[in-house]
Each structure stands twice: as structure tokens, then as C-alpha cells.
Amino acid sequence: MKKTIGFLLKAALLFCLIAFFIFGIVMPQYRYNYNASLVDKVDRLLSLDEPKIVLIGDSNVAFGFRSDLIEEAMGMPVVNMGLHGALGNAFHEEMAKLNVTPGDLYIVCHSDYDDNDQIVREDPTIAWLTLENHFPLWRLIRLKDVPLMAESFTSYLKKALNLWATGTGNQDTGDAYSRTAFNEYGDNVYPRPYVEHNVYFPHPVDFTQQTVPTLGDTTVERLNALNAYLKERGATMLISSYPIAYGEYTPLMADYQALEDELNERLDSPVISSLSDYMFDYDYFYDTVYHLVDEGVVMRTEMLISDLQWYFEVKDEMWPEA
């Protein structure tokens, strides 16, 4: 019996030493990575106990708004929680549950509406690169996500150990995909000036790949559940548009209108934006069909402000239950 207890104690000690080494010494290795901006975004979100506007979505949100202009126009503090599309819509939507205050406005701007309800789209390690040992962020992981996180931890750990061993971790690239590219609101403010007939070599935008998003049952159910969750806590969820590149390869307007009609029909939360209003000339896009240049950011921000003002004017008539 004593031998068994001794073995268990030694095993527990060894486990604690390994855990301390991994979580206390090796991690984090992506402190200045683009996704590490989530640490600062969450800090701002948790610091606001008054009614606020929270922007939810992937990088189309991170690269798409001037929060200071929204704050000035609407008289409410703003947090831009936009992050990385590879994390999946479900991950971004969980951010809306972190600090709900009565009177909050949560504006969801997805660039797709058909997913498998996972927190990642392709590489599962992307979630670990985001969370690392920032333990307060782990609440973004749902119980159903734990098996995927456990499965992908080894792959992440190999990358982290290599960075730690070579002393190449926690480096700031200083470009648009760095934590330091974000301001205090959570907006990506890396300079992206308007250039006529812009190609932004060596990363020209491939406009030929544009498609109209489809609306999947899983996404509809999850968004409606999130709307109910926020509504129960005195907050309001609204749906706005992502930026759409308008030019030679843009899909048919009728297909966008069909998506807009379906969003209005199937989502419980008000859809305050018309997709056609968020179409911008190719020159206003930076390095993907979702990332706007600085001038495009201002244009989109002004459009959202207009949509919000319109919503408050008509909400009692059009959405009395919202």
C-alpha cells in the first residue's frame, strides 16, 4: 500500500513538473501573433460594465471598422472582437457571451453562414495558437470542443517547443498580421492606403474566387440560440453585412438578394443591412476579398452607423419583440 501511494505521489509530482514546464515556461510562443490580439480585445470587453456595442465576426470585422467613429455617433463604447476566419463562426459567437450587460448591442457580421459548428475550419492547432496559456480565454471553448482541443494539443506543443528551443518564438512581425497592428478598440489599424488599380504585390486579391454564402441549418440554429441567450440578459443581437467586392467577377445580384431574403426569414434577430449597400469597388480591398483599405473601412463604418440609426428609428414598428 505504501509503495502504491509513493508511486502515485511521484507520478503526480512528475505530472505537475511537466505541466509547469509546458504552461509556465514553454507557453506562450505566439505572444505577438495576430490571434494574440484576442487577449487585448477580451480585456477591453470585460472592462466595460455599461451598455456597449460589440462587433462579432472574422477578419472582415477586424479589418473592417473604425470603432471610434461608431462610438462617437452612437454614444456607446465599442469593442471590435473580429479575429481569424480559420477559427470558425462558433468560436467568434462564443465571444458574445463573455460580459453581457443589459442594453448591449451585439452586431454579427459573418462572411459565411454554413459551417460544421466546430471552432476551427481546417487546422485545429489554430485554436491553441490563439488561447495558449491565457487561461481566462479558455472559457471560449465549449464542452463539445474539448476532444478536438485535446487531439490537437500535441501538434501545437511540437510547434511551441521548436520555437522555444530555437529562441524564435514571441516575435513581432510588425505587419498587418501582428498583435501590435490593433488599436485599443480591437480594430486592425495597420496602414492600408487606397491605391487606384491596387494589386498589393506580392499578395494580390483573387477576385475570381468570390461566391455567395449559403445559409446552413446548423448556423441558423446556433445564431437563433445566441440571440435568445442575449435577449434573456437584456442585450440585442443584430445582423449586418460583410464587405463584398464589386466588379467583373462579382456573382449575380439576384443571388445576394436571395441570401438576404433568407436571412430575414430564418433568423430571429433583426437584419439591419442590405448586402447591396456593402458592395465596394475592387480598389477598396487590401489583400483578400474581406479586408478593406483605410478608405473602405471608413465607408463601411459610415454605412453601419446609418444602419444602426435606421434600426433605432423603426425597431418598435418592425421588430417590437427585439
Protein Blocks (a to p, Z undefined) as FASTA:
>chain_A
ZZmmmmmmmmmmmmmmmmmmmmmmmpccklmgmklmmmmmmmmmmmpmbdcdddeddfkl
mmmccfklmmmmnopacddfbfcfklojklmmmmmmmoccehiacddddfbfcdehiabf
klmmlmmmmnmmmlklmmmpcfklmmmmmmmmmmmmmmmmmmmmnopghiaehiakbfkl
pcfkopafbdcdddehiakiabdcdfklpccddddfklmmmmmmmmmmmmmnopacdddd
ddddddfklccfklmmmmmmmmmmmpmbdcfbdfklmcccfklpckbckbccfklmmmmm
mmmmmmmmmmmmmmmmmmmmZZ
